[in-house]
Amino acid sequence: MRINLMKCMERNQLVELMYLDSKGNISQRRVKVLSIKGDSFQVFCFKRNAKRTFIIDSVLACVPIIHKEREVV
């Protein structure tokens, strides 16, 4: 998971996360990875419009969001 997050951070890509918090709740968030330190990483969360810190081991899924340009015919 760490490698995927690092690639998204390097490419400035947005990420769709499925996350399991300490209380056992699962949430889906669209984030931009800002930094990775040790076992955690800091993101800008578009759901909360704020910076948040997450634990890497609590990420259930991480999918980069790829925007494709539409061709006008």
C-alpha positions as CSV (number, residue, x, y, z in Angstrom):
1,M,0.0,0.0,0.0
2,R,2.9,2.3,0.8
3,I,4.3,2.0,-2.7
4,N,0.9,2.9,-4.3
5,L,0.5,6.0,-2.0
6,M,4.1,7.1,-2.8
7,K,3.4,6.8,-6.6
8,C,0.3,8.9,-6.3
9,M,2.1,11.5,-4.2
10,E,4.9,11.7,-6.8
11,R,2.5,12.0,-9.7
12,N,0.2,14.5,-7.9
13,Q,-2.8,12.2,-8.5
14,L,-6.0,12.1,-6.4
15,V,-6.8,8.9,-4.7
16,E,-10.0,7.1,-3.7
17,L,-9.5,5.5,-0.3
18,M,-11.4,2.9,1.6
19,Y,-10.3,3.3,5.2
20,L,-11.0,1.4,8.5
21,D,-10.8,3.8,11.5
22,S,-9.9,2.8,15.1
23,K,-13.6,2.4,16.0
24,G,-14.2,-0.2,13.2
25,N,-16.0,2.2,10.8
26,I,-15.3,2.1,7.1
27,S,-15.3,5.3,5.1
28,Q,-14.6,6.2,1.5
29,R,-12.7,9.4,0.8
30,R,-11.2,11.2,-2.1
31,V,-7.8,12.6,-1.0
32,K,-4.5,14.1,-2.2
33,V,-1.5,12.6,-0.5
34,L,0.8,15.3,0.9
35,S,3.4,13.4,2.8
36,I,4.3,9.9,4.1
37,K,6.1,9.5,7.5
38,G,6.7,6.2,9.1
39,D,3.5,4.2,9.5
40,S,1.2,7.2,8.6
41,F,0.5,9.6,5.8
42,Q,-1.0,13.1,5.6
43,V,-3.6,14.0,3.0
44,F,-5.9,16.7,2.0
45,C,-9.4,15.2,2.4
46,F,-12.0,16.5,0.0
47,K,-14.8,15.0,2.1
48,R,-13.8,17.2,5.1
49,N,-12.0,20.0,3.2
50,A,-9.1,19.7,5.7
51,K,-5.8,18.0,6.2
52,R,-6.0,14.5,7.8
53,T,-3.5,11.9,9.0
54,F,-4.2,8.2,8.3
55,I,-2.4,5.0,9.3
56,I,-1.1,3.1,6.2
57,D,-2.1,-0.3,7.7
58,S,-5.7,0.8,8.0
59,V,-6.2,1.5,4.3
60,L,-8.4,-1.2,2.8
61,A,-8.1,0.0,-0.8
62,C,-6.3,2.7,-2.7
63,V,-7.2,3.5,-6.3
64,P,-5.7,6.5,-8.2
65,I,-8.2,8.7,-10.0
66,I,-7.3,9.1,-13.6
67,H,-9.0,11.9,-15.5
68,K,-9.1,11.3,-19.2
69,E,-9.6,14.2,-21.6
70,R,-12.6,13.8,-23.8
71,E,-12.0,14.3,-27.5
72,V,-14.4,16.8,-29.1
73,V,-15.5,15.6,-32.6
